[in-house]
Structures are given as structure tokens and as C-alpha cells.
Amino acid sequence: MKATYFGTTSNELKANRLVDKISGTIHPKFRFPHTGSIELTENTLKLEGWEDLPLLGIGDVACEYDEAFNRFTVNSSDRLGFFGKGEPLIVTHGDRKMYLLIDWNFFTGFTDNRRWCEAIVKKVNDLVAPE
């Protein structure tokens, strides 16, 4: 699987200034400093321009809003992603929470995060308990 992503961490989100937060509702590049291609391989989640995460080092994967990333973080109410399919893909790796928007669409605010979440969970489960 391959796609494009915008990425950040919970610490980076918390450090955003007011201008970053306002700009972030226009485009995620203002709040998500990491961007590039993302690839899911047999053993690794590769984030071009950021880092490669071994799948066995991933503690949790979820597609949901939380205290650091709510529906207003990158979607204003005029985007459909505000109402659904705009949740971040949250990957917990070590003591970090990484927030990803995969194939984010400027016009709708939709992402492909749910499909990626399912694929990552399946790969991790296959590594932990092979069939």
C-alpha cells in the first residue's frame, strides 16, 4: 500500500501557536510539519521524510478524535470531513502519539485513514500471531 500523508505528533500539535491553529483549518501543512509518501510493507510503516516504524513497535492504532486532535484541527465546518471521515490515524509508537492524514482531500477533508487503520492492524496481528 502506498499513498501520501501529512503527519505530526501530539507534542507538536500542543506547541502550535494561534496562527498555526487558524491556518491549519485551511490546510494541514500549517500544523503537520511532516509530509511525503507513506508505504505499508510486510514489517514496516515507512513515512518518507520522517521515519520508518517497525510494525512490531506499534503499540496502538486508531482512527478517532482525541484531546490533541478534534474535528476543528484541520477541517472547518464547510468541509464534509468535519462531519465524518476526517478523523486522524493515530499511531502510538513508544511514548509518542503520531497523527496522520492519509490522502487528505482539500475540498472534502476526507482521508483514507480508516482503510489504512484496518490494514495496519491486520499486518501487526499477522506478525504477532501468524496464521
BAKE-230187 format. One line per field, with one value per residue: residue number from 1; residue in one letter; x negated, y, z negated of N, C-alpha, C in turn. Coordinates in Angstrom, 1 decimal. Layout:
# residues N
seq <- c(NUM	...)
type <- c(A	...)
n.X <- c(X	...)
n.Y <- c(Y	...)
n.Z <- c(Z	...)
ca.X <- c(X	...)
ca.Y <- c(Y	...)
ca.Z <- c(Z	...)
c.X <- c(X	...)
c.Y <- c(Y	...)
c.Z <- c(Z	...)
//
This chain:
# residues 131
seq <- c(1	2	3	4	5	6	7	8	9	10	11	12	13	14	15	16	17	18	19	20	21	22	23	24	25	26	27	28	29	30	31	32	33	34	35	36	37	38	39	40	41	42	43	44	45	46	47	48	49	50	51	52	53	54	55	56	57	58	59	60	61	62	63	64	65	66	67	68	69	70	71	72	73	74	75	76	77	78	79	80	81	82	83	84	85	86	87	88	89	90	91	92	93	94	95	96	97	98	99	100	101	102	103	104	105	106	107	108	109	110	111	112	113	114	115	116	117	118	119	120	121	122	123	124	125	126	127	128	129	130	131)
type <- c(M	K	A	T	Y	F	G	T	T	S	N	E	L	K	A	N	R	L	V	D	K	I	S	G	T	I	H	P	K	F	R	F	P	H	T	G	S	I	E	L	T	E	N	T	L	K	L	E	G	W	E	D	L	P	L	L	G	I	G	D	V	A	C	E	Y	D	E	A	F	N	R	F	T	V	N	S	S	D	R	L	G	F	F	G	K	G	E	P	L	I	V	T	H	G	D	R	K	M	Y	L	L	I	D	W	N	F	F	T	G	F	T	D	N	R	R	W	C	E	A	I	V	K	K	V	N	D	L	V	A	P	E)
n.X <- c(-0.8	-0.5	-0.6	0.0	-0.9	-0.2	-1.8	-2.1	-3.0	-1.7	-2.9	-3.9	-1.5	-0.4	-2.2	-1.6	-1.0	1.5	1.9	1.0	3.0	5.3	4.6	4.3	6.9	7.3	5.4	3.7	0.9	0.0	0.0	-0.9	-4.0	-5.4	-5.6	-4.9	-5.4	-3.7	-4.2	-3.1	-4.7	-5.7	-6.8	-7.1	-6.1	-6.5	-7.4	-8.1	-10.5	-10.3	-10.3	-10.9	-8.7	-8.9	-6.6	-6.1	-6.8	-4.7	-2.3	0.4	3.1	5.4	8.4	9.6	11.0	9.3	8.1	6.0	6.4	9.1	12.3	12.0	9.4	8.2	10.3	12.7	16.1	17.2	16.3	16.9	15.5	15.5	17.8	17.6	15.4	13.0	11.3	8.2	5.5	4.2	1.2	-0.4	-3.6	-6.1	-6.6	-5.3	-2.6	-1.5	-0.1	1.7	2.7	4.0	3.9	5.4	8.1	8.4	10.8	13.0	12.1	11.9	10.3	8.1	7.9	9.3	9.2	6.4	5.9	7.2	5.7	3.1	3.5	4.3	1.8	0.1	1.3	1.0	-1.8	-2.2	-0.6	-0.9	0.9)
n.Y <- c(-1.2	2.2	5.7	9.3	11.4	13.6	14.5	14.6	15.0	14.5	16.3	18.2	19.3	20.4	22.4	24.3	27.6	30.2	31.3	29.2	27.3	28.4	28.7	26.0	25.1	25.7	24.4	21.3	21.4	23.5	22.7	20.2	19.2	17.2	15.5	13.5	10.5	7.5	4.2	0.9	-1.9	-5.4	-5.5	-2.9	0.5	2.9	6.2	8.6	11.1	11.4	9.1	5.5	3.1	0.2	-2.4	-4.1	-2.5	-0.8	0.3	0.9	1.5	3.8	5.3	8.1	11.0	12.9	14.5	16.1	16.3	17.4	17.7	20.2	20.7	20.4	20.7	22.9	23.9	24.0	21.9	18.6	16.6	17.5	16.5	13.8	11.0	12.4	12.0	11.6	9.3	7.7	6.7	5.0	4.9	3.7	6.1	8.0	9.7	9.7	11.5	11.1	12.1	10.6	10.6	13.0	15.1	18.2	19.6	18.1	17.3	14.7	11.6	8.7	7.2	5.3	2.9	2.5	2.2	-0.2	-1.9	-1.7	-2.7	-5.3	-6.3	-6.0	-7.8	-10.2	-10.4	-10.8	-13.0	-15.3	-16.9)
n.Z <- c(0.0	0.8	0.5	-0.1	-2.8	-5.6	-8.6	-12.2	-15.7	-19.0	-20.8	-19.0	-18.0	-20.3	-20.8	-18.8	-17.7	-17.9	-15.4	-13.8	-14.4	-13.4	-10.7	-10.1	-9.8	-7.2	-5.6	-6.2	-6.1	-7.6	-10.2	-10.3	-10.2	-8.9	-5.8	-2.9	-1.1	-2.1	-3.0	-3.4	-4.4	-4.6	-7.2	-8.1	-8.6	-6.5	-6.5	-4.4	-4.6	-7.3	-9.3	-9.6	-10.8	-12.7	-12.5	-14.7	-16.7	-17.1	-19.3	-19.4	-17.2	-15.9	-14.6	-15.2	-17.0	-19.5	-22.6	-21.7	-19.0	-17.4	-15.7	-14.6	-14.0	-11.5	-9.7	-8.7	-9.3	-6.8	-5.3	-4.3	-5.7	-8.3	-9.4	-9.1	-8.3	-8.6	-10.7	-12.4	-11.8	-14.3	-15.5	-17.9	-19.1	-20.9	-23.3	-22.0	-20.3	-17.1	-14.6	-11.7	-8.4	-5.7	-2.3	-2.3	-1.3	0.1	0.8	-0.3	-2.8	-3.5	-4.3	-3.8	-6.0	-7.6	-6.1	-6.0	-8.7	-9.3	-7.6	-8.8	-11.4	-10.7	-9.5	-11.7	-13.5	-12.1	-12.2	-14.9	-15.6	-13.6	-11.0)
ca.X <- c(0.0	-1.2	0.2	-0.7	-0.5	-0.6	-2.0	-2.6	-2.9	-0.8	-3.7	-3.9	-0.2	-0.3	-3.1	-1.2	-0.6	2.8	1.9	0.9	4.3	6.2	4.1	4.5	8.2	7.3	4.7	2.9	-0.5	-0.4	0.0	-1.5	-5.3	-5.9	-4.8	-5.6	-4.7	-3.6	-4.1	-3.0	-5.3	-5.5	-7.3	-7.4	-5.3	-7.5	-7.0	-9.1	-10.8	-10.1	-10.9	-10.3	-8.3	-8.7	-5.2	-6.1	-7.0	-3.5	-1.5	1.8	3.5	6.8	8.9	10.6	10.6	8.9	7.9	5.0	6.8	10.5	12.7	11.7	8.0	7.8	11.5	13.7	17.4	17.6	15.8	17.6	14.7	15.9	18.9	17.2	14.2	11.9	10.6	6.8	5.0	3.3	0.3	-1.2	-4.9	-6.9	-5.8	-4.8	-1.4	-1.7	1.2	1.5	3.8	3.5	4.6	6.3	8.6	8.6	12.2	13.9	11.5	11.9	9.0	8.2	7.3	9.9	8.7	5.1	6.0	7.6	4.6	2.0	3.9	4.2	0.4	-0.5	1.8	0.4	-3.2	-2.2	0.0	-0.8	1.9)
ca.Y <- c(0.0	3.5	6.9	10.5	11.7	14.7	13.9	15.4	14.3	15.3	17.4	19.3	19.9	21.2	23.6	25.2	28.9	30.5	31.5	27.8	26.6	29.0	28.3	24.6	24.8	25.9	23.3	20.7	21.7	24.5	22.1	18.9	19.5	16.0	15.1	12.7	9.3	6.5	2.8	-0.2	-3.1	-6.6	-5.3	-1.5	1.6	3.9	7.6	9.3	12.4	11.4	7.9	4.2	2.5	-1.3	-2.7	-4.7	-1.4	0.0	-0.1	1.1	2.2	4.1	6.3	8.8	12.3	12.9	15.8	16.8	16.5	17.3	17.8	21.5	20.8	20.7	20.9	23.9	23.4	24.0	20.7	17.4	15.9	18.0	15.7	12.3	10.6	13.4	11.6	11.3	8.0	7.8	5.6	5.1	4.2	4.0	7.0	9.1	9.6	10.3	11.8	11.0	12.3	9.9	11.0	14.1	15.8	19.6	20.0	17.5	17.0	13.2	10.9	7.3	6.8	4.1	1.8	2.3	1.7	-1.7	-2.6	-1.7	-3.6	-6.7	-6.6	-6.2	-9.0	-11.3	-10.6	-11.2	-14.3	-15.7	-18.0)
ca.Z <- c(0.0	0.9	0.5	-0.6	-4.1	-6.5	-9.9	-13.3	-17.0	-20.0	-21.3	-18.0	-18.0	-21.6	-20.7	-17.8	-18.1	-17.5	-13.9	-13.2	-14.6	-12.4	-9.3	-10.0	-9.3	-5.8	-5.0	-7.2	-6.1	-8.6	-11.6	-10.2	-9.5	-8.2	-4.7	-1.9	-0.8	-3.1	-2.4	-4.4	-3.8	-5.4	-8.5	-8.4	-8.1	-6.0	-6.4	-3.7	-5.1	-8.7	-9.8	-9.4	-12.1	-12.7	-12.9	-16.0	-17.7	-17.2	-20.4	-19.2	-16.0	-16.0	-13.7	-16.1	-17.5	-20.9	-23.1	-20.9	-17.6	-17.3	-14.3	-14.1	-13.9	-10.0	-9.0	-9.1	-9.1	-5.4	-4.6	-4.7	-6.7	-9.6	-9.8	-9.0	-7.5	-8.8	-11.9	-12.1	-12.1	-15.5	-15.7	-19.2	-18.9	-22.1	-24.2	-21.1	-19.5	-15.8	-13.9	-10.2	-7.5	-4.5	-1.1	-2.7	-0.2	-0.2	1.0	-1.2	-4.1	-3.7	-4.3	-3.6	-7.3	-8.1	-5.3	-6.4	-10.1	-9.2	-7.0	-9.7	-12.4	-10.2	-9.4	-13.1	-14.1	-11.3	-12.7	-16.3	-15.6	-12.2	-10.7)
c.X <- c(-0.9	-0.2	-0.6	-0.1	-0.9	-0.8	-2.5	-2.6	-2.1	-1.6	-3.8	-2.6	0.0	-1.1	-2.7	-0.7	0.8	2.9	1.8	2.3	5.3	5.8	4.4	5.9	8.3	6.6	3.8	1.4	-1.0	-0.5	-0.7	-2.9	-5.9	-5.0	-5.6	-4.8	-4.8	-3.5	-4.0	-3.6	-5.0	-5.8	-7.4	-6.3	-6.3	-6.9	-8.1	-9.3	-10.6	-10.8	-10.2	-9.9	-8.2	-7.3	-5.1	-6.3	-5.8	-2.6	0.0	2.0	5.0	7.2	10.0	10.1	10.2	8.7	6.9	5.5	8.3	11.0	12.4	10.2	7.6	9.1	12.4	15.1	17.9	17.1	16.6	16.8	14.9	16.9	18.6	16.1	13.0	11.0	9.1	6.5	4.0	2.5	-0.6	-2.5	-5.8	-6.0	-5.3	-3.4	-1.7	-0.4	1.0	2.8	3.3	4.5	5.7	6.8	9.0	10.0	13.1	13.4	11.5	10.5	9.2	7.7	8.0	9.4	7.3	5.1	6.3	6.4	3.4	2.3	3.8	2.7	-0.2	0.0	1.2	-1.1	-3.2	-1.7	0.2	0.2	1.3)
c.Y <- c(1.2	4.6	8.2	10.8	13.1	14.1	14.9	14.5	15.2	16.4	18.6	20.0	20.8	22.4	24.6	26.5	29.1	30.6	30.1	27.1	27.1	28.6	26.8	24.2	25.0	24.7	22.7	21.0	22.7	23.9	20.8	19.1	18.4	15.7	14.3	11.5	8.3	5.2	1.8	-1.4	-4.3	-6.3	-3.9	-0.6	2.7	5.2	8.4	10.7	12.5	10.3	6.6	3.6	1.0	-1.6	-3.3	-3.7	-0.6	-0.6	-0.1	1.8	2.5	5.2	7.0	10.2	12.1	14.3	16.7	17.1	16.3	17.7	19.2	21.7	21.1	20.8	22.0	23.3	23.4	22.8	19.5	16.6	16.3	17.1	14.2	12.1	11.6	13.1	11.3	9.8	8.2	6.6	5.8	4.2	4.6	4.9	8.2	8.7	10.4	10.4	11.9	11.4	11.7	10.2	12.0	14.8	17.2	20.0	19.4	17.3	15.5	12.7	9.4	6.6	5.5	2.8	1.5	1.7	0.2	-2.5	-2.8	-2.7	-5.0	-7.1	-6.9	-7.5	-10.2	-11.5	-11.2	-12.7	-14.8	-16.9	-19.3)
c.Z <- c(0.0	1.0	0.1	-2.0	-4.6	-7.8	-11.0	-14.6	-17.9	-20.6	-20.3	-17.9	-19.2	-21.5	-19.6	-18.4	-17.5	-16.0	-13.2	-13.3	-13.6	-11.0	-9.1	-9.5	-7.8	-5.1	-6.1	-7.2	-7.1	-10.0	-11.5	-9.4	-8.7	-7.0	-3.7	-1.5	-2.0	-2.5	-3.6	-3.7	-4.8	-6.9	-9.0	-7.9	-7.8	-5.8	-5.8	-4.3	-6.6	-9.3	-9.4	-10.7	-11.9	-13.2	-14.3	-17.1	-17.9	-18.3	-20.2	-17.9	-16.1	-15.0	-14.5	-16.4	-19.0	-21.4	-22.4	-19.5	-17.6	-15.9	-13.7	-13.8	-12.4	-9.2	-9.5	-8.8	-7.7	-4.6	-5.1	-5.7	-8.1	-10.2	-9.8	-8.1	-7.6	-10.0	-11.5	-12.4	-13.2	-15.6	-17.0	-19.0	-20.0	-23.0	-23.3	-20.5	-18.2	-15.1	-12.4	-9.5	-6.2	-3.4	-1.5	-1.4	-0.6	-0.2	0.0	-2.6	-4.4	-3.6	-4.0	-4.9	-7.7	-7.4	-5.8	-7.8	-10.0	-8.6	-8.0	-10.8	-11.9	-10.1	-10.7	-13.7	-13.4	-11.8	-14.1	-16.4	-14.2	-12.1	-10.5)
//
